[in-house]
Amino acid sequence: MKLNSKCMACQIRKQEAKIRHFNDEDRKKQYMEAIRQRFEHPKDDDCVPSISTELKKFYCSFWGVPMEDFTRINKEYDQLMLDLEAELRSTIRYSEDPLKAALIYARTGNYIDFAALPEVSKETALSLIKSENKDDLDEQEYRQFCQDMKKAENVVYITDNCGEIVLDKIAIQILKKIFPNIRITALVRGLPAGNDATMEDAEFCGLTDVVPVLGNGNDVGGTWLHGISTHARELLYNADVIIAKGQGNYETMHGCGLNIYYLFLCKCDWFQQLFHAKLLQGMFINEKRAPKATAFSSD
């Protein structure tokens, strides 16, 4: 999905907020002028996650300090969800449709996103996960997903955030149980990208004990097909079904034409507008049936 004017304005506002704690107003103006110039000439393959990564690197080089460090937060939210794992696993196992329940719980965990939301708290995360009023999956989409899974041989499950990856692990285990002949590979970020899950999180949360896990080769907060490793790209293009978690994966992959089922919460104005949804409303939608937003070609 290409960068659009609404997302450009949002990114510029976020950059201004990131530098408010600095005192040198002249330097701040220089920084914002450089940001403005970057958005004057967007590249054909720009999307929010890719340009956000570029801006983080520019911030570090300009100010001499990293924009953010989520190392501690990642561990805290991983552990928070691990502490709930047994309880959630039991709830899902004894639900009317364990697969549907697992996907809904995994989607609810998508709340843990410090890049998209102005504020994230453990209290809200726990409240959403334990709520009995979670959005259901689109029934027609879910039926088609199950049909696709019955025919599939190779499936890729793309994770998104820390903590959330524990719920992904439960969903993957149920997928393996229901579809035992399918080969499932999990794809995580290749390098730290905000609070997104990496191989370190996959190992810490036990996902590497369940399925093969591959890092995608870069530090973009999504699956940017122009920038991921050849191995990761081949894995995706050889998959019969792809499950992609989070807005970032939608932003980086929508328009590529692969058989992707996107699973995420709407966390910004643009996604609410695009999907006619309220804040934190859950989405489960296939690439072929997603809204016709401006998209890039992956060729």
Buried (B, 14 or more C-beta within 10 A) or exposed (E): BBBBEEBBEBBBEBBEEBBEEEEEEEEBEEBBEEBEEBBEEBEEBBBBBBBBBBBBEBBEEBBEEEBBEBEEBBBEBBBBBBEBBEEBBEBBEEBEEBBBBBBBBBBBBBBBBBBBBEEBEEEBBEEBBEEEEBBEBBEEBBEBBBEBBEEBEBBBBBBBBBBBBBBBBBBBBBBBEBBEEBBBBBBBBBBBBBBBBBBBBBEBBEBBEBBEBBBBBBBBBBBBBBBBBEEBBEBBEEBBBBBBBBBBBBBBBBBBEBBBBBBBBBBBEBBBEBBEBEEBBBBBBBBEEBEEBEBBEBE
